[in-house]
Amino acid sequence: MNWTYDKKEIENLSQFPNNTFGFIYKITHISTNKSYIGKKVLFHNRKVKLTKKDLALYEGVIGRKPSYKIATKESDWKKYWGSNKPLLELLKTEPKENFTKEILKFAPTKKLLTYYETQILFVYRVLEEPEMYYNDNILGKFFRRDFD
């Protein structure tokens, strides 16, 4: 099951616009039409300790030598199914063909990714329509229970 954007399948990184940091997505359970909206980054950065070979490149350099480098790795965006527990439980009991995975918007930076996700969650009124959305909070500040 691949992601779609504008009714076209997205299968690899080359199909994303240049400088895409991540995307806002909607996963929909087809039979109930209930959805989950979230965000996903395309790459993860992590600190990796420098090897002796890496450190040898800094011989003769004046000043403090680095002890780590930043390694960039592609995320699991192709296989990702969201972080919502009820949705993930449903995925265990139903075939993946009963769901659609749609990209709503691309974002060039981490900050804009969070902004676009928040904007879309408010515009779609996910907390006010529990029969339509699995989302139960926005930014960990606004909760569905506040509307009960």
C-alpha angles and dihedrals in degrees: 000000000000132000118258130209121187088351091303123114118245110209106158144018094262089070093063121090115262115276094019110163095180146319144243113237142188122209113195130194099221100210095050097028087223114147143195121212121201146137133255132191121219098215138032124209121208137172115253122192112244117249124228088258091054091047091052088067088066096055110132094016113135117230134026117337120223117251097200143025132212114254119197119209131181112252125233091261093135094060097031119127102176133262100264110121098211090049092048090049090052090050089059092059102037133054117257089241087075089069138064124213112205130178110220102181142357122226128202097203140032092245094051090046090059092043094051092046092051092045093051093046090055095042092050089046091225095170094050096050107052092165089062104038139044092205111111101177143023118220090339087281105083117052136190090231089065088069096053 
